[in-house]
Amino acid sequence: MNKAAAPFITLSAAYIIAYTLTSGFIYPIQTALLPSVSEKIGLLFIPHGVRIIGMYYFGWKAIAYLLPASYLMWLLTVYGNGLEINVYQPMISLIACYLGVLLASALLMIRSGQLDLKAWKFLIFAGVIGSLFNGIGLSLSQGSTSLATNVIGYVIGDVAGLFTSLLILMYLFKFLRLYRPS
C-alpha cells in the first residue's frame, strides 16, 4: 500500500463517519430541541475534531487527505439539500484548521506531530484557534451581517465537536486495549 494511502483512507473514513453522525443523528436532535438555532451552525460538529487531529499529525498534507471527503460530504448534505452555502467552505475550513495548528504551535513552541503528555491540551488550544479562523472565514463567505454571533456559534459547535472526538478516541483506545486478542 502506498505511504499516503493509509492516512488518506483513515482520515477520509473518520471524516465521513463524523460528518454522517453529526448530520444524521446530532443535527436532527438539535433541530428538534432548538428549532431557533441557525441551520448553518451546528452546536456539536464532530468533524472539526477529525480536521484538527489530522492537521496535528500530518500537517499541510492533511488538507489534501481531507479535501475529497470534505467535498463529498458538502455535496451530499449542503448542495444535495439545496442550501445556499459557498462552494469554497470546505477548503476554508481545512485551511483554517491548519492555520490554527500552525499558530498554536508557534505560540506554544511545540513542534506539530510530536505526541507528549500534554497533546490533548495542545489539540484543544489549536482547535479553538482553528475554529475562530473557521468561523470568521465561513461567516465572511456567507456574507453574514452578524459576524460575531456566527463566529461564536461556530466556535461553540467546533470546540464541542473536538471534545467529543477526543472522548470517542479515548474510549475507543481503552476498549481496544482492554479487548486485545491474545
Backbone as numpy.savetxt, mean C-alpha at the origin, in Angstrom:
# Nx Ny Nz CAx CAy CAz Cx Cy Cz
14.22 -20.49 -12.33 13.38 -19.31 -12.33 14.27 -18.07 -12.33
13.88 -17.09 -13.08 14.59 -15.82 -13.17 14.63 -15.16 -11.79
15.76 -14.45 -11.52 15.91 -13.78 -10.22 14.81 -12.76 -9.95
14.34 -12.08 -10.97 13.31 -11.06 -10.80 11.91 -11.66 -10.75
11.75 -12.90 -11.16 10.42 -13.50 -11.22 9.83 -13.75 -9.83
10.64 -14.21 -8.89 10.13 -14.51 -7.55 9.58 -13.27 -6.85
10.33 -12.16 -6.78 9.73 -10.99 -6.13 8.55 -10.42 -6.92
8.60 -10.49 -8.24 7.50 -10.01 -9.06 6.23 -10.80 -8.75
6.33 -12.12 -8.74 5.18 -12.98 -8.48 4.68 -12.79 -7.04
5.61 -12.76 -6.08 5.24 -12.61 -4.67 4.54 -11.28 -4.41
5.15 -10.18 -4.87 4.56 -8.86 -4.64 3.24 -8.69 -5.39
3.20 -9.19 -6.62 1.96 -9.09 -7.39 0.83 -9.86 -6.72
1.12 -11.08 -6.30 0.09 -11.89 -5.63 -0.34 -11.23 -4.32
0.61 -10.74 -3.55 0.27 -10.09 -2.28 -0.58 -8.84 -2.52
-0.23 -8.06 -3.53 -0.97 -6.84 -3.83 -2.40 -7.17 -4.29
-2.51 -8.15 -5.17 -3.84 -8.54 -5.67 -4.71 -9.08 -4.54
-4.14 -9.90 -3.67 -4.89 -10.44 -2.54 -5.31 -9.32 -1.59
-4.37 -8.42 -1.28 -4.68 -7.31 -0.37 -5.74 -6.39 -0.96
-5.64 -6.11 -2.24 -6.60 -5.22 -2.89 -7.98 -5.89 -2.97
-7.99 -7.17 -3.27 -9.25 -7.91 -3.35 -9.91 -7.97 -1.98
-9.13 -8.22 -0.94 -9.66 -8.24 0.42 -10.24 -6.87 0.80
-9.52 -5.82 0.42 -9.97 -4.46 0.73 -11.24 -4.11 -0.02
-11.25 -4.32 -1.33 -12.41 -3.91 -2.11 -13.59 -4.86 -2.01
-13.34 -6.13 -1.74 -14.42 -7.11 -1.69 -14.99 -7.36 -0.32
-14.23 -7.03 0.73 -14.70 -7.32 2.08 -14.74 -6.07 2.95
-13.63 -5.36 3.03 -13.54 -4.21 3.93 -14.37 -3.03 3.42
-14.24 -2.71 2.15 -14.96 -1.56 1.61 -16.49 -1.71 1.71
-17.06 -2.88 1.40 -18.52 -3.01 1.59 -18.96 -2.82 3.05
-18.14 -3.28 3.99 -18.47 -3.07 5.40 -18.38 -1.59 5.73
-17.33 -0.92 5.24 -17.19 0.52 5.45 -18.38 1.28 4.88
-18.79 0.91 3.67 -19.92 1.58 3.02 -21.21 1.38 3.81
-21.40 0.18 4.34 -22.61 -0.09 5.12 -22.61 0.65 6.45
-21.44 0.72 7.10 -21.37 1.36 8.41 -21.21 2.88 8.33
-20.50 3.35 7.30 -20.22 4.78 7.15 -20.54 5.25 5.73
-21.83 5.35 5.40 -22.19 5.68 4.03 -21.77 7.09 3.60
-21.49 7.96 4.55 -21.12 9.33 4.18 -19.64 9.48 3.81
-18.83 8.44 4.07 -17.41 8.51 3.74 -17.24 8.46 2.22
-16.32 9.25 1.72 -16.09 9.35 0.27 -15.80 7.98 -0.33
-16.33 7.75 -1.53 -16.09 6.47 -2.21 -14.66 6.34 -2.72
-13.92 7.44 -2.76 -12.54 7.40 -3.25 -11.53 7.11 -2.16
-11.95 7.16 -0.89 -11.02 6.97 0.22 -11.49 5.82 1.08
-10.62 4.83 1.26 -10.92 3.72 2.14 -10.26 3.95 3.48
-10.96 3.62 4.56 -10.42 3.82 5.89 -9.48 2.70 6.32
-9.36 1.65 5.51 -8.43 0.56 5.77 -7.97 0.04 4.41
-6.84 0.53 3.94 -6.34 0.18 2.61 -5.10 -0.68 2.75
-5.27 -2.00 2.78 -4.21 -2.97 3.03 -3.11 -2.95 1.95
-3.41 -2.70 0.68 -2.33 -2.68 -0.32 -1.20 -1.69 -0.04
-1.48 -0.65 0.75 -0.40 0.29 1.09 0.71 -0.42 1.84
0.34 -1.36 2.68 1.35 -2.15 3.39 2.21 -2.96 2.44
1.61 -3.54 1.43 2.36 -4.31 0.44 3.33 -3.39 -0.31
2.86 -2.20 -0.68 3.72 -1.26 -1.40 4.91 -0.84 -0.55
4.69 -0.49 0.71 5.77 -0.03 1.59 6.76 -1.16 1.86
6.27 -2.34 2.16 7.16 -3.47 2.42 7.97 -3.80 1.16
7.31 -3.76 0.01 8.02 -3.99 -1.25 9.11 -2.97 -1.49
8.82 -1.69 -1.25 9.82 -0.64 -1.44 10.97 -0.79 -0.46
10.67 -1.22 0.74 11.70 -1.41 1.77 12.68 -2.51 1.34
12.17 -3.60 0.85 13.04 -4.74 0.52 13.64 -4.68 -0.88
12.95 -4.07 -1.83 13.43 -4.11 -3.22 13.77 -2.75 -3.80
13.55 -1.68 -3.05 13.87 -0.34 -3.53 13.05 0.02 -4.76
13.66 0.75 -5.68 12.94 1.22 -6.87 12.43 0.08 -7.73
13.05 -1.10 -7.64 12.59 -2.24 -8.44 11.16 -2.65 -8.08
10.75 -2.35 -6.85 9.39 -2.69 -6.43 8.35 -1.95 -7.25
8.71 -0.78 -7.77 7.78 -0.06 -8.64 7.49 -0.91 -9.87
8.53 -1.45 -10.46 8.35 -2.30 -11.65 7.62 -3.60 -11.30
7.93 -4.16 -10.13 7.27 -5.40 -9.72 5.78 -5.20 -9.46
5.41 -4.05 -8.88 4.03 -3.81 -8.47 3.18 -3.12 -9.53
3.81 -2.52 -10.52 3.06 -1.74 -11.50 2.00 -2.55 -12.26
2.32 -3.74 -12.77 1.26 -4.50 -13.48 0.07 -4.86 -12.57
0.34 -5.30 -11.35 -0.75 -5.65 -10.43 -1.55 -4.41 -10.05
-0.87 -3.28 -9.87 -1.57 -2.04 -9.54 -2.52 -1.62 -10.65
-2.04 -1.69 -11.88 -2.91 -1.31 -12.99 -4.00 -2.34 -13.25
-3.72 -3.60 -13.00 -4.77 -4.62 -13.14 -5.91 -4.35 -12.16
-5.56 -4.09 -10.91 -6.60 -3.84 -9.92 -7.30 -2.51 -10.18
-6.56 -1.52 -10.66 -7.18 -0.25 -11.04 -8.19 -0.49 -12.15
-7.78 -1.27 -13.15 -8.66 -1.54 -14.28 -9.93 -2.27 -13.84
-9.77 -3.25 -12.98 -10.92 -4.05 -12.54 -11.86 -3.29 -11.60
-11.30 -2.52 -10.68 -12.15 -1.91 -9.67 -12.55 -0.47 -9.98
-11.67 0.30 -10.56 -11.96 1.71 -10.80 -12.57 1.90 -12.18
-11.83 1.55 -13.19 -12.30 1.72 -14.55 -13.51 0.82 -14.80
-13.46 -0.39 -14.28 -14.55 -1.34 -14.48 -15.86 -0.91 -13.86
-15.80 -0.08 -12.83 -17.01 0.41 -12.17 -17.41 1.80 -12.62
-16.71 2.33 -13.61 -17.06 3.64 -14.14 -16.74 4.81 -13.23
-15.80 4.63 -12.32 -15.42 5.71 -11.41 -14.49 6.68 -12.13
-14.57 7.93 -11.75 -13.74 8.97 -12.34 -12.45 9.13 -11.55
-11.50 8.26 -11.80 -10.21 8.34 -11.11 -9.11 8.32 -12.17
-8.15 9.19 -12.00 -7.07 9.41 -12.95 -6.29 8.13 -13.25
-5.94 7.94 -14.51 -5.21 6.75 -14.94 -3.79 6.70 -14.37
-3.27 7.83 -13.93 -1.91 7.87 -13.39 -1.85 7.55 -11.90
-2.98 7.35 -11.27 -2.99 7.15 -9.83 -2.19 5.94 -9.34
-2.22 4.79 -10.00 -1.37 3.69 -9.53 0.12 4.07 -9.54
0.55 4.77 -10.58 1.96 5.18 -10.65 2.27 6.22 -9.57
1.35 7.16 -9.36 1.54 8.18 -8.32 1.70 7.50 -6.96
0.87 6.52 -6.66 0.93 5.84 -5.37 2.24 5.08 -5.19
2.70 4.41 -6.23 3.95 3.66 -6.13 5.14 4.59 -5.93
5.18 5.67 -6.68 6.27 6.64 -6.54 6.23 7.28 -5.15
5.03 7.60 -4.66 4.89 8.19 -3.34 5.43 7.25 -2.26
5.15 5.97 -2.37 5.65 5.00 -1.39 7.17 4.89 -1.47
7.70 4.88 -2.67 9.15 4.83 -2.83 9.80 6.07 -2.21
9.24 7.24 -2.47 9.78 8.47 -1.89 9.65 8.46 -0.37
8.59 7.89 0.15 8.43 7.76 1.60 9.52 6.92 2.22
9.85 5.79 1.59 10.92 4.93 2.10 12.27 5.63 1.97
12.49 6.31 0.85 13.76 7.05 0.67 13.92 8.14 1.72
12.88 8.93 1.91 12.96 10.04 2.87 13.11 9.51 4.30
12.38 8.47 4.63 12.51 7.87 5.97 13.92 7.34 6.17
14.49 6.73 5.14 15.87 6.23 5.23 16.84 7.38 5.48
16.66 8.46 4.75 17.54 9.62 4.91 17.37 10.24 6.30
16.14 10.35 6.75 15.89 10.97 8.05 16.39 10.11 9.21
16.26 8.82 9.07 16.67 7.91 10.15 18.07 7.33 9.94
18.68 7.67 8.81 20.01 7.16 8.46 20.09 5.64 8.55
19.09 5.00 7.97 19.04 3.54 7.91 19.05 3.15 6.45
19.89 2.20 6.10 19.89 1.73 4.71 18.70 0.82 4.48
17.92 1.12 3.47 16.75 0.32 3.14 17.17 -1.10 2.77
16.41 -2.06 3.22 16.67 -3.46 2.89 17.38 -4.21 3.99
17.88 -3.53 5.00 18.53 -4.22 6.10 17.54 -4.39 7.24
17.24 -5.61 7.55 16.28 -5.89 8.61 17.00 -5.83 9.96
16.49 -5.02 10.86 17.01 -4.98 12.21 15.84 -5.08 13.18
16.12 -4.97 14.46 15.07 -5.13 15.45 14.00 -4.04 15.37
14.33 -2.93 14.75 13.39 -1.82 14.67 12.79 -1.68 13.28
12.81 -2.72 12.49 12.32 -2.64 11.12 10.85 -2.24 11.06
10.04 -2.76 11.97 8.61 -2.43 11.94 8.39 -0.95 12.22
9.21 -0.35 13.08 9.09 1.09 13.34 9.45 1.89 12.10
10.51 1.44 11.44 10.90 2.11 10.20 9.79 2.00 9.16
9.20 0.82 9.02 8.13 0.61 8.04 6.93 1.52 8.32
6.59 1.68 9.57 5.47 2.55 9.92 5.82 4.01 9.62
7.02 4.44 9.99 7.46 5.81 9.72 7.47 6.08 8.21
8.07 5.15 7.46 8.11 5.29 5.99 6.70 5.25 5.41
5.83 4.42 5.99 4.46 4.32 5.52 3.67 5.60 5.72
3.91 6.28 6.83 3.23 7.55 7.08 3.71 8.61 6.08
5.03 8.67 5.86 5.57 9.65 4.90 5.06 9.33 3.49
5.13 8.05 3.11 4.63 7.64 1.79 3.15 7.94 1.64
2.40 7.77 2.70 0.97 8.04 2.66 0.69 9.53 2.50
1.49 10.38 3.14 1.33 11.83 2.96 1.57 12.20 1.49
2.66 11.68 0.92 2.94 11.94 -0.49 1.81 11.39 -1.37
1.35 10.19 -1.03 0.28 9.55 -1.79 -1.00 10.39 -1.73
-1.36 10.82 -0.54 -2.57 11.62 -0.38 -2.51 12.94 -1.13
-1.36 13.58 -1.07 -1.19 14.85 -1.80 -1.26 14.61 -3.30
-0.51 13.61 -3.77 -0.49 13.31 -5.21 -1.85 12.91 -5.75
-2.55 12.03 -5.03 -3.86 11.58 -5.49 -4.90 12.69 -5.42
-4.85 13.49 -4.38 -5.80 14.60 -4.26 -5.60 15.62 -5.37
-4.35 15.93 -5.67 -4.07 16.87 -6.76 -4.48 16.30 -8.11
-4.26 14.99 -8.31 -4.64 14.38 -9.59 -6.15 14.32 -9.77
-6.89 14.34 -8.66 -8.35 14.33 -8.71 -8.92 15.74 -8.82
-8.05 16.74 -8.70 -8.52 18.12 -8.73 -9.35 18.44 -7.50
-8.99 17.88 -6.38 -9.76 18.05 -5.15 -9.71 19.48 -4.64
-10.84 19.96 -4.18 -10.90 21.29 -3.60 -10.65 21.24 -2.09
-10.81 20.08 -1.49 -10.56 19.92 -0.05 -9.33 19.05 0.15
-8.18 19.60 -0.19 -6.91 18.87 -0.17 -6.61 18.30 1.22
-6.71 19.12 2.25 -6.37 18.68 3.60 -7.25 17.51 4.06
-8.55 17.60 3.81 -9.47 16.53 4.20 -9.15 15.24 3.47
-8.89 15.32 2.18 -8.55 14.12 1.41 -7.23 13.52 1.87
-6.23 14.34 2.10 -4.92 13.83 2.53 -5.07 13.12 3.87
-5.81 13.70 4.79 -6.03 13.06 6.10 -6.74 11.72 5.92
-7.72 11.68 5.03 -8.42 10.42 4.76 -7.49 9.36 4.19
-6.65 9.74 3.25 -5.68 8.79 2.69 -4.70 8.31 3.75
-4.21 9.21 4.58 -3.24 8.83 5.61 -3.88 7.84 6.59
-5.10 8.11 7.01 -5.78 7.20 7.93 -5.92 5.81 7.31
-6.42 5.76 6.08 -6.63 4.47 5.42 -5.33 3.73 5.13
-4.32 4.47 4.65 -3.05 3.83 4.31 -2.33 3.31 5.56
-2.27 4.13 6.60 -1.55 3.72 7.80 -2.29 2.57 8.51
-3.61 2.63 8.55 -4.37 1.51 9.12 -4.14 0.24 8.30
-4.07 0.38 6.97 -3.79 -0.76 6.12 -2.39 -1.31 6.33
-1.42 -0.43 6.55 -0.05 -0.87 6.83 0.01 -1.64 8.13
-0.62 -1.12 9.20 -0.68 -1.85 10.47 -1.31 -3.23 10.27
-2.40 -3.27 9.52 -3.08 -4.54 9.27 -2.18 -5.50 8.51
-1.47 -5.00 7.50 -0.53 -5.84 6.75 0.54 -6.41 7.65
1.11 -5.58 8.51 2.16 -6.05 9.42 1.61 -7.07 10.41
0.40 -6.86 10.91 -0.21 -7.84 11.82 -0.46 -9.17 11.12
-0.97 -9.10 9.90 -1.22 -10.32 9.13 0.08 -11.08 8.92
1.14 -10.37 8.52 2.44 -11.02 8.32 2.99 -11.61 9.61
2.85 -10.89 10.72 3.34 -11.38 12.00 2.66 -12.70 12.37
1.34 -12.74 12.26 0.63 -13.96 12.61 0.84 -15.07 11.58
1.01 -14.71 10.33 1.32 -15.72 9.32 2.65 -16.38 9.61
3.67 -15.59 9.95 4.99 -16.15 10.26 4.95 -16.99 11.54
4.18 -16.55 12.53 4.04 -17.34 13.76 3.37 -18.68 13.45
2.32 -18.63 12.63 1.62 -19.85 12.24 2.56 -20.80 11.49
3.31 -20.26 10.53 4.23 -21.10 9.76 5.33 -21.69 10.64
5.81 -20.92 11.60 6.85 -21.42 12.51 6.29 -22.49 13.42
5.04 -22.31 13.87 4.41 -23.26 14.79 4.08 -24.57 14.09
3.64 -24.50 12.85 3.21 -25.69 12.12 4.18 -26.10 11.03
5.44 -25.91 11.28 6.48 -26.31 10.33 6.52 -27.84 10.26
6.46 -28.37 9.02 6.52 -29.84 8.91 7.87 -30.38 9.38
7.82 -31.55 9.99 9.04 -32.16 10.53 9.90 -32.77 9.48
